[in-house]
């Protein structure tokens, strides 16, 4: 059985929000275990979003969403059936307000509170991680 993981971004009309993933330095083991990654496409509203499977070539970036207008990210999550397989080469980059440099540029596991392949629940002013929620 091929392990699977999923990345979702749920939002309410985000200002020029571009999420991109950079795959660099994949190990042969990680390369052999291709993950599912979904990219936001057409059909965006306050209560609905459409997303479709996309592939990331090694060393390349993929835009997951490029949206116009004011708004806020309300829900963004990642699931993975493999413990500790959060690929240190998988980087989340988020741009807004026509900035040239990303406002968020962090390894995916770090963004979701998984440090040294261990899940850490935490809560801050802008983010909450609960690895046991459904």
PyMOL commands that set and color helices and strands:
alter all, ss='L'
color gray80, all
select helices_A, chain A and resi 28-32+108-111
alter helices_A, ss='H'
color red, helices_A
select strands_A, chain A and resi 5-12+17-23+37-40+51-54+61-67+72-80+90-95+104-107+114-115+118-119+122-123+128-129
alter strands_A, ss='S'
color yellow, strands_A
deselect
rebuild
show_as cartoon
